[in-house]
Amino acid sequence: MLKRLRQRIQDPTPESAEERGLQSMQDDSHGTLSQNAAHSLNEFDPEDEDDSEDGEDLDGEDLDVAGSWFDGDSKAFLASVAVHVLVVVGLASITIATQPQLLSVLIDSEPIIEELAPLDVVTDIAYSDTPSDEFGADSIGSVDMALSSAPIVADVSAVEAVDLDVSIPDGDVNVTFTVEKAVGLTESPTSVRGMTGVGTTGTDGAVDRVTYEILQSLEERPTLVVWVFDSSISMVKRRQEISARFGRIYQQLGIVQAEKEKREGAAEVPPLLTSILSFGSQVEILTKQPTAELSEIREAIGKIGNEGGDEMVFQAIKTAVDKFKSFRVAKGNNPARNVMLLVVTDERGDDLALAEETIKACRFQTIPCYVLGVPAPFGRDKTFIKFVEFDPAYAQVEDWAEVDQGPETLYPERVKLGYQDSYMEEPVLDSGFGPYALSKLCYETGGIYFSIHPNRKLNAKVERKDTEAFASQMSYFFDPEIMDRYRPDYLSEAEYMARVKKSPLRYALLNAAQLSRVGTLSKPKMVFIKRDEATFTKELTDAQLESARLYPELAEMTSILAEGEKARGKENSPRWLASFELSYGTALAAKIRTESYNAMLAKAKRGMVFTKPESNTWNLQPSDKVTVDSKLEKEAKLAKVLLQSVVEKHTGTPWGILAGRELDNPISWEWVESTTDLNPPARNNNRNPPPPPPTPPMPEDDKAKMLKPPAPKRPIKKV
C-alpha cells in the first residue's frame, strides 16, 4: 500500500482509462483543477480504503502534505474560481445600450393665442362659380358657366423638368434653372394647367373674368397687364366694347386698392401698370412705358388701325415677353411684378411656326396668357363671319368673309366628305374649344382661353340669318360640362405623333384625315323614263359615270380606316373613339350609297319588267335595305353599328349630332315604277311684254337733281 502510494506521488500519471480522461479534461481547463486535486480524488479509491482498514503503517512518513485539503493545489483551484467569478461579475456589470435614451421634458405652459390678420374681402367684383341657366350678350357673370377645362394642379409635373444652361441677360455667370411645366402666376414648383374651353356670349363677361384674374394677381404682388390687340377690320366692334369697359375695370380695381390702402397704408409704387400693343402684319407698342393712367390707356387703344392681311399674333406675344420680362425681377425701387398677357383676336394667327417658341418663352418667364378669342369650328380650318360695313365711305351692305379660326386639334382628326363645290354650305359646329395653338398657349401657361360668340345657346339650332354682325356662322353649340371629356391633346408634335403611332386606330384615322376632300353622291339622277331601250340604257350609263368616279376615293378611305377598326376596343380616349367611329361609319355609308347606286343602275340595264301596263318610268328612291350584294349588306350593318354607337355614347357633342344626321339618311336604294305623261300640253312661253316707248331726253335741270352714284363695295379678301 505504501509502495503504491509512493509510486503515485512520484508518477502521478493515471493508471486507468477513466483517470486518463479525467487528466485530459484537467489539462484542457487551463488549471481549473490542479494535478494534486486530481490525486486527492484518487485517495478515495475503494482498494485504498481496504488497505487502510488493514492498519498498514506508513513507516512514519508524514502524509499530511499529500492528503491535506488546503494544500498548494487547493489554493490554486480556489484562486482560479475567484478569478472566473470576478470576470463573470465584471462582464455582467457592463451595460450595452440597444436604444438611445431620449430625454423627455414636460413643459407646462399656457397656450399662445395669436391674433389673426384681417382678411381682404372684395365686395365690388362679382364672380360666381355656379353655372347660370341663361346667356346674354351683356352678361357679366355668365363666363364661368362654360368651364370645360378647369385648372388642374398636380404635385408632380406631367412632364419631366428640363435643365437648361441659361445666360442671364443682366449677369455675368451661367446658372442652371429647373423649368416647371406651367406655373401660372405663382412661383411654386407645382404644375398649373390653364382653361381652354371657357365660353361666353359677350365680351363683357370675359372682361369681367379677366378683371377677377387681375385682382387675384394684385393680391399676390404688384402686376403689369399687357393688352395685345388684333388690328384687323373684323375686330373693330370688339375693341370698342373693351375700350368702353376699361372704365369699369379700373374703377373696380381702384376701389379694391383704396380699401387695401386704408388697412395697409399707401403703396410706394403703383400696384397696377398697363401697356398696349397691337398687331397685324407688324407689331406696334402703343404705350412708351407702362402706365397707371386710364386716359393714356384709352388713347393708346384709339391709335389702333383697321388693317387687313396677315395676323402675327405669336410674334406679338413673343415681343411682349421680351419687352416686359424685366418687370419680373426687382430693380432698385421697382418691385418684382407679375406680368399678365391679355390677347384679343378672332383668328388663329398666321405665324403658327412661332407657337412653340412663344409658349416656351412664356413658361420660362412664368407669364400667363389669357386670350379673348373665338370658338374654333369643329374639324375645320376656315369658317365665315358675317361682315357688316361700318365705314360710310363704302356701301352699307352685309357680306360673308372667310377667316382662319380652326381647327381645334394639332392635325385634322376627322375625314372630309362631300361639299366639294359648296364648302360654305357645309354645316359648321362649335368644337367646344379655341384654335389649337392659342388654346395650348393658355393651357401651358396657366391662363384662360375665352370662346366668345354672341349666338351661343344650347340645345337649339342657330340659323344663318340670325348670326350677329362680325360673328362666325355656327349651327350648334354644346354644353361645356359635357365637352370637358373631349379636350384635345395639348402635346408637342413629337409626343403627339409618338402616341398616334402606338395606336392602330389613331394612326389609321390620322392617315385617312390627311386625304383631300372626297366627294359623295350629292345630286344623283333619280328618274329614268323608258321611251325606248336605247335611250333608257344611255341615260343609265351616263348616270353611272359619277358613281364610278367617286368609288375609288371612297374605297381607299374606308380601306385605311378598316385597319384601325380592329383596335377599336382598346381605345380609351372618348375623343379619339368618337372621331374614329364617326369617320369610319360616315365613310362606309358614303361608299355603300355610291357602290349600290352603280349596282342598281347596272341591274336596270340588264332588264327590268314593269308590273303595271301603264308604267313607263323607273324611279330610284333611298332605302335602308341593301339587296344588290351580300358584302355591301355586311358593310352596311357595320356602318350602322358605328354610327349608332356614336349617337348613344356621345350625346350632346358634335360627333353625336353628325352621326345622327348620317343615320337619318338611308344607306342604299330601291326601284319604284311609275307613269309619266310623254305628251304634256304645250306651255305658253310667249309672255314677254311689249317693249316700253322710248324715253325722252332728260332736261339739264333734272340731271343736276340726280343722286350721286352709290358708294363702292369694300373688296373683302382677308379681314
ZAMARGU-4260 file (C-alpha; in steps of 0.2 Angstrom, whole numbers, plus 5000, padded with zeros to 4 digits):
<rodrens>
0) 5000/5000/5000 | 5014/5012/5005 | 5024/5007/4990 | 5009/5010/4978 | 5006/5027/4986
5) 5024/5032/4984 | 5023/5027/4966 | 5008/5038/4963 | 5016/5053/4971 | 5032/5050/4961
10) 5022/5046/4945 | 5005/5055/4945 | 5000/5048/4928 | 4983/5040/4929 | 4983/5021/4928
15) 4965/5019/4921 | 4956/5025/4905 | 4944/5034/4916 | 4959/5043/4925 | 4967/5047/4908
20) 4951/5055/4903 | 4950/5065/4919 | 4968/5070/4917 | 4964/5076/4899 | 4950/5087/4905
25) 4961/5094/4918 | 4974/5099/4906 | 4961/5107/4894 | 4954/5118/4908 | 4970/5128/4909
30) 4972/5125/4928 | 4954/5125/4934 | 4958/5109/4943 | 4976/5105/4949 | 4985/5089/4947
35) 4986/5087/4966 | 4967/5089/4967 | 4965/5075/4955 | 4977/5065/4966 | 4966/5069/4980
40) 4951/5061/4971 | 4962/5046/4969 | 4963/5044/4988 | 4945/5038/4988 | 4949/5023/4978
45) 4940/5008/4986 | 4956/4997/4986 | 4965/5010/4996 | 4951/5011/5009 | 4953/4992/5011
50) 4971/4994/5014 | 4969/5007/5026 | 4957/4997/5036 | 4970/4983/5037 | 4980/4995/5048
55) 4996/4995/5037 | 5008/5008/5044 | 5015/5022/5033 | 5033/5019/5041 | 5032/5036/5050
60) 5031/5046/5034 | 5021/5062/5036 | 5007/5061/5024 | 4998/5077/5029 | 5005/5086/5015
65) 4998/5075/5002 | 4981/5072/5010 | 4978/5090/5016 | 4963/5098/5008 | 4971/5115/5009
70) 4987/5112/5001 | 4995/5122/4986 | 4984/5114/4973 | 4969/5119/4983 | 4974/5137/4984
75) 4977/5137/4965 | 4960/5130/4962 | 4951/5142/4973 | 4961/5157/4966 | 4956/5151/4948
80) 4937/5150/4954 | 4939/5168/4961 | 4946/5175/4945 | 4932/5167/4935 | 4919/5174/4947
85) 4927/5191/4946 | 4927/5191/4927 | 4909/5185/4926 | 4903/5198/4938 | 4913/5212/4929
90) 4906/5207/4912 | 4888/5207/4920 | 4891/5225/4926 | 4894/5232/4909 | 4878/5239/4901
95) 4876/5239/4882 | 4864/5252/4876 | 4852/5245/4862 | 4842/5260/4860 | 4846/5279/4863
100) 4838/5285/4879 | 4828/5301/4875 | 4826/5314/4887 | 4808/5318/4889 | 4804/5336/4895
105) 4787/5340/4900 | 4783/5359/4898 | 4768/5365/4907 | 4764/5382/4900 | 4749/5392/4894
110) 4744/5391/4875 | 4749/5406/4865 | 4735/5415/4857 | 4739/5423/4840 | 4728/5437/4833
115) 4724/5433/4815 | 4727/5445/4802 | 4711/5453/4794 | 4705/5445/4778 | 4704/5456/4762
120) 4686/5455/4757 | 4681/5460/4740 | 4664/5467/4738 | 4665/5476/4722 | 4668/5462/4709
125) 4655/5449/4707 | 4662/5432/4702 | 4652/5416/4704 | 4657/5398/4702 | 4639/5392/4700
130) 4634/5390/4682 | 4619/5401/4676 | 4605/5394/4665 | 4604/5410/4654 | 4616/5418/4642
135) 4616/5436/4636 | 4627/5447/4626 | 4628/5459/4641 | 4631/5445/4654 | 4643/5450/4667
140) 4645/5433/4677 | 4640/5421/4663 | 4658/5417/4658 | 4660/5403/4671 | 4645/5393/4665
145) 4656/5386/4651 | 4671/5379/4660 | 4675/5364/4650 | 4693/5363/4657 | 4695/5368/4675
150) 4713/5371/4682 | 4722/5355/4687 | 4735/5357/4700 | 4747/5342/4701 | 4760/5339/4714
155) 4771/5331/4701 | 4773/5339/4684 | 4766/5328/4669 | 4782/5331/4660 | 4800/5329/4666
160) 4808/5345/4671 | 4822/5351/4659 | 4838/5358/4665 | 4844/5372/4654 | 4860/5382/4654
165) 4854/5399/4653 | 4864/5415/4652 | 4856/5429/4662 | 4855/5445/4652 | 4860/5456/4666
170) 4873/5445/4674 | 4890/5438/4671 | 4888/5420/4676 | 4879/5405/4669 | 4867/5396/4680
175) 4856/5381/4678 | 4837/5383/4680 | 4824/5370/4683 | 4809/5374/4672 | 4792/5368/4678
180) 4778/5363/4666 | 4767/5379/4668 | 4767/5389/4684 | 4754/5402/4681 | 4756/5417/4692
185) 4764/5408/4707 | 4782/5403/4709 | 4778/5387/4717 | 4785/5371/4710 | 4768/5364/4706
190) 4761/5362/4688 | 4746/5373/4685 | 4736/5370/4669 | 4725/5383/4661 | 4707/5383/4654
195) 4704/5380/4636 | 4685/5380/4634 | 4678/5395/4644 | 4663/5400/4633 | 4654/5417/4635
200) 4641/5426/4624 | 4648/5443/4626 | 4665/5452/4628 | 4659/5459/4644 | 4658/5443/4653
205) 4676/5438/4648 | 4682/5455/4653 | 4675/5454/4670 | 4683/5437/4672 | 4699/5445/4667
210) 4697/5458/4680 | 4695/5445/4693 | 4711/5437/4687 | 4720/5454/4688 | 4713/5456/4706
215) 4720/5439/4711 | 4737/5444/4704 | 4737/5460/4714 | 4733/5451/4730 | 4750/5442/4727
220) 4761/5457/4722 | 4761/5472/4710 | 4756/5467/4692 | 4759/5473/4674 | 4745/5469/4662
225) 4749/5469/4644 | 4735/5471/4632 | 4739/5464/4614 | 4725/5469/4602 | 4722/5462/4584
230) 4721/5477/4572 | 4711/5468/4559 | 4695/5475/4552 | 4684/5462/4559 | 4690/5466/4577
235) 4683/5484/4576 | 4667/5480/4586 | 4676/5470/4600 | 4690/5483/4603 | 4676/5496/4605
240) 4667/5485/4618 | 4683/5483/4628 | 4688/5501/4627 | 4671/5506/4634 | 4673/5493/4648
245) 4690/5499/4653 | 4682/5512/4664 | 4673/5499/4674 | 4688/5488/4676 | 4700/5501/4683
250) 4686/5508/4694 | 4683/5491/4702 | 4702/5488/4704 | 4704/5506/4711 | 4690/5503/4724
255) 4698/5487/4730 | 4716/5495/4730 | 4709/5510/4740 | 4701/5498/4753 | 4718/5489/4754
260) 4727/5505/4757 | 4716/5510/4771 | 4722/5495/4780 | 4740/5494/4775 | 4744/5511/4770
265) 4748/5519/4753 | 4759/5510/4741 | 4776/5517/4736 | 4773/5512/4718 | 4758/5510/4708
270) 4752/5492/4711 | 4744/5490/4693 | 4753/5496/4677 | 4746/5493/4659 | 4754/5493/4642
275) 4745/5492/4625 | 4752/5483/4609 | 4744/5480/4593 | 4747/5468/4579 | 4743/5464/4561
280) 4757/5460/4549 | 4768/5471/4560 | 4769/5473/4579 | 4767/5490/4587 | 4770/5495/4605
285) 4757/5510/4608 | 4762/5515/4626 | 4780/5521/4628 | 4781/5515/4646 | 4768/5505/4656
290) 4756/5517/4664 | 4743/5518/4678 | 4733/5532/4669 | 4717/5527/4662 | 4717/5541/4649
295) 4733/5536/4642 | 4727/5518/4640 | 4712/5523/4631 | 4722/5535/4620 | 4733/5521/4615
300) 4718/5509/4610 | 4712/5523/4599 | 4728/5523/4589 | 4725/5505/4583 | 4721/5505/4565
305) 4709/5494/4554 | 4721/5484/4543 | 4718/5468/4534 | 4731/5455/4529 | 4741/5443/4540
310) 4739/5442/4559 | 4756/5439/4568 | 4749/5435/4585 | 4763/5424/4591 | 4776/5437/4585
315) 4766/5450/4596 | 4766/5439/4611 | 4784/5435/4610 | 4788/5453/4608 | 4778/5457/4623
320) 4788/5444/4633 | 4805/5450/4628 | 4800/5468/4631 | 4792/5466/4649 | 4801/5451/4656
325) 4812/5463/4666 | 4797/5468/4676 | 4798/5450/4684 | 4813/5455/4694 | 4815/5469/4707
330) 4827/5483/4702 | 4831/5497/4713 | 4814/5505/4719 | 4804/5495/4707 | 4797/5479/4715
335) 4796/5462/4706 | 4779/5461/4697 | 4768/5448/4690 | 4766/5450/4671 | 4750/5445/4663
340) 4746/5445/4644 | 4729/5448/4638 | 4727/5444/4619 | 4712/5450/4609 | 4709/5442/4592
345) 4696/5432/4582 | 4708/5421/4572 | 4721/5408/4575 | 4736/5418/4568 | 4746/5417/4553
350) 4763/5413/4561 | 4760/5396/4569 | 4778/5391/4566 | 4782/5403/4581 | 4769/5395/4593
355) 4780/5383/4602 | 4794/5395/4604 | 4782/5408/4611 | 4774/5395/4623 | 4792/5391/4630
360) 4796/5409/4632 | 4780/5412/4642 | 4783/5397/4653 | 4801/5401/4656 | 4796/5419/4662
365) 4781/5412/4671 | 4769/5424/4662 | 4752/5418/4660 | 4742/5421/4644 | 4723/5425/4643
370) 4715/5425/4625 | 4699/5434/4622 | 4696/5424/4606 | 4683/5414/4596 | 4677/5396/4596
375) 4686/5385/4583 | 4674/5377/4570 | 4673/5358/4573 | 4686/5349/4562 | 4688/5364/4550
380) 4702/5376/4546 | 4690/5390/4540 | 4674/5397/4543 | 4664/5413/4538 | 4660/5428/4548
385) 4645/5440/4544 | 4654/5456/4539 | 4643/5472/4541 | 4651/5488/4533 | 4654/5501/4546
390) 4663/5514/4536 | 4652/5526/4527 | 4664/5528/4513 | 4659/5510/4507 | 4642/5503/4503
395) 4632/5498/4519 | 4630/5480/4514 | 4632/5463/4523 | 4644/5450/4516 | 4652/5434/4522
400) 4671/5434/4524 | 4681/5418/4525 | 4693/5418/4541 | 4705/5406/4549 | 4698/5400/4565
405) 4702/5382/4567 | 4705/5368/4569 | 4704/5364/4587 | 4717/5350/4586 | 4735/5349/4580
410) 4731/5339/4565 | 4714/5335/4557 | 4706/5320/4566 | 4690/5319/4555 | 4689/5314/4537
415) 4682/5327/4525 | 4667/5321/4515 | 4656/5330/4502 | 4653/5348/4499 | 4667/5349/4486
420) 4659/5363/4477 | 4650/5371/4491 | 4662/5372/4506 | 4652/5386/4513 | 4636/5376/4513
425) 4644/5363/4525 | 4636/5363/4542 | 4648/5372/4554 | 4648/5367/4573 | 4656/5374/4588
430) 4671/5362/4593 | 4669/5367/4611 | 4687/5374/4611 | 4698/5388/4603 | 4711/5386/4589
435) 4724/5373/4594 | 4739/5384/4596 | 4731/5398/4606 | 4722/5386/4617 | 4738/5377/4620
440) 4747/5393/4624 | 4734/5397/4638 | 4734/5379/4644 | 4753/5378/4646 | 4755/5395/4654
445) 4741/5394/4667 | 4729/5406/4658 | 4712/5405/4650 | 4705/5404/4633 | 4688/5413/4631
450) 4677/5407/4617 | 4667/5422/4614 | 4651/5421/4602 | 4636/5431/4603 | 4624/5417/4597
455) 4630/5404/4610 | 4615/5395/4616 | 4612/5376/4620 | 4600/5363/4613 | 4595/5374/4598
460) 4600/5377/4580 | 4606/5394/4575 | 4600/5399/4558 | 4612/5408/4546 | 4601/5423/4545
465) 4602/5425/4564 | 4621/5427/4565 | 4626/5443/4574 | 4637/5455/4565 | 4656/5451/4565
470) 4652/5433/4572 | 4656/5417/4563 | 4641/5407/4557 | 4639/5391/4568 | 4624/5380/4569
475) 4626/5372/4586 | 4634/5375/4602 | 4637/5362/4616 | 4637/5360/4635 | 4655/5363/4641
480) 4652/5352/4655 | 4650/5338/4643 | 4664/5343/4631 | 4676/5343/4646 | 4679/5324/4642
485) 4684/5328/4624 | 4698/5341/4627 | 4711/5339/4613 | 4728/5333/4617 | 4739/5348/4620
490) 4756/5340/4617 | 4772/5343/4607 | 4772/5337/4589 | 4784/5323/4594 | 4774/5317/4608
495) 4758/5318/4598 | 4765/5308/4584 | 4773/5295/4596 | 4755/5292/4604 | 4747/5291/4587
500) 4760/5278/4581 | 4757/5267/4596 | 4738/5266/4592 | 4732/5257/4576 | 4716/5266/4577
505) 4723/5284/4579 | 4736/5280/4565 | 4723/5275/4553 | 4711/5289/4557 | 4726/5302/4555
510) 4731/5295/4538 | 4713/5295/4532 | 4710/5313/4538 | 4726/5318/4528 | 4717/5314/4512
515) 4710/5328/4502 | 4691/5331/4502 | 4682/5316/4495 | 4665/5319/4486 | 4649/5310/4489
520) 4633/5307/4478 | 4626/5324/4482 | 4613/5326/4467 | 4612/5309/4458 | 4600/5306/4444
525) 4584/5298/4451 | 4571/5297/4437 | 4573/5287/4421 | 4559/5287/4408 | 4559/5272/4397
530) 4554/5279/4380 | 4564/5266/4371 | 4578/5254/4376 | 4592/5263/4368 | 4589/5280/4376
535) 4585/5272/4393 | 4601/5262/4393 | 4611/5278/4388 | 4604/5288/4402 | 4608/5274/4414
540) 4626/5273/4408 | 4629/5292/4409 | 4622/5291/4427 | 4635/5278/4432 | 4649/5289/4427
545) 4648/5300/4443 | 4647/5285/4455 | 4662/5276/4445 | 4672/5292/4448 | 4669/5293/4467
550) 4670/5275/4471 | 4690/5273/4471 | 4692/5288/4483 | 4679/5281/4495 | 4686/5264/4494
555) 4703/5270/4498 | 4697/5280/4513 | 4687/5265/4520 | 4702/5253/4517 | 4713/5264/4528
560) 4700/5266/4542 | 4697/5247/4542 | 4715/5244/4548 | 4710/5254/4564 | 4694/5246/4567
565) 4702/5230/4574 | 4709/5241/4589 | 4693/5250/4592 | 4690/5240/4609 | 4707/5246/4615
570) 4705/5265/4613 | 4702/5274/4630 | 4700/5292/4624 | 4682/5297/4621 | 4688/5310/4608
575) 4698/5298/4598 | 4685/5284/4599 | 4671/5296/4594 | 4681/5303/4579 | 4686/5286/4573
580) 4668/5279/4574 | 4660/5294/4566 | 4673/5295/4552 | 4673/5276/4548 | 4654/5275/4549
585) 4651/5290/4538 | 4664/5284/4525 | 4657/5267/4524 | 4639/5274/4522 | 4645/5286/4508
590) 4654/5271/4499 | 4639/5260/4501 | 4627/5273/4493 | 4639/5275/4479 | 4643/5257/4475
595) 4624/5252/4477 | 4619/5266/4466 | 4630/5260/4452 | 4624/5242/4455 | 4606/5247/4454
600) 4609/5255/4438 | 4618/5240/4431 | 4603/5229/4436 | 4591/5241/4427 | 4602/5240/4411
605) 4601/5221/4412 | 4582/5222/4411 | 4568/5225/4422 | 4549/5222/4419 | 4535/5234/4424
610) 4522/5226/4434 | 4509/5238/4428 | 4505/5240/4409 | 4504/5259/4411 | 4521/5261/4419
615) 4535/5268/4409 | 4546/5276/4422 | 4559/5269/4434 | 4562/5280/4450 | 4577/5277/4461
620) 4572/5280/4479 | 4583/5280/4495 | 4581/5264/4506 | 4589/5256/4521 | 4589/5239/4513
625) 4604/5233/4503 | 4599/5220/4491 | 4612/5220/4477 | 4627/5212/4486 | 4630/5202/4502
630) 4646/5211/4505 | 4638/5228/4504 | 4625/5221/4516 | 4638/5217/4529 | 4647/5233/4527
635) 4630/5242/4529 | 4627/5234/4546 | 4644/5239/4552 | 4641/5257/4547 | 4625/5257/4556
640) 4633/5250/4572 | 4647/5263/4572 | 4635/5277/4569 | 4623/5271/4582 | 4637/5269/4595
645) 4642/5287/4592 | 4624/5293/4595 | 4622/5283/4611 | 4639/5286/4619 | 4642/5304/4613
650) 4626/5313/4615 | 4627/5331/4616 | 4643/5333/4606 | 4647/5337/4588 | 4650/5319/4585
655) 4633/5314/4591 | 4625/5327/4580 | 4634/5322/4564 | 4631/5304/4567 | 4613/5306/4570
660) 4611/5316/4553 | 4620/5302/4544 | 4608/5288/4552 | 4593/5299/4546 | 4600/5297/4528
665) 4596/5280/4520 | 4611/5270/4515 | 4605/5261/4499 | 4592/5262/4485 | 4577/5253/4478
670) 4567/5254/4461 | 4549/5260/4461 | 4539/5261/4445 | 4528/5275/4440 | 4519/5283/4425
675) 4525/5299/4416 | 4515/5308/4403 | 4525/5308/4387 | 4515/5321/4378 | 4511/5335/4391
680) 4501/5351/4385 | 4512/5364/4377 | 4516/5379/4388 | 4513/5397/4383 | 4530/5404/4384
685) 4525/5420/4374 | 4523/5430/4389 | 4536/5444/4386 | 4528/5461/4387 | 4530/5473/4373
690) 4545/5485/4374 | 4542/5502/4383 | 4541/5518/4372 | 4557/5527/4370 | 4562/5538/4385
695) 4563/5557/4380 | 4579/5566/4384 | 4581/5572/4401 | 4581/5591/4404 | 4598/5599/4411
700) 4589/5604/4427 | 4584/5586/4431 | 4602/5580/4428 | 4608/5591/4442 | 4595/5584/4453
705) 4601/5566/4451 | 4608/5556/4466 | 4626/5553/4467 | 4632/5536/4462 | 4632/5523/4476
710) 4647/5520/4487 | 4659/5506/4481 | 4658/5489/4490 | 4673/5486/4501 | 4684/5472/4492
715) 4684/5458/4506 | 4700/5447/4504 | 4705/5444/4522 | 4698/5453/4537
</rodrens>
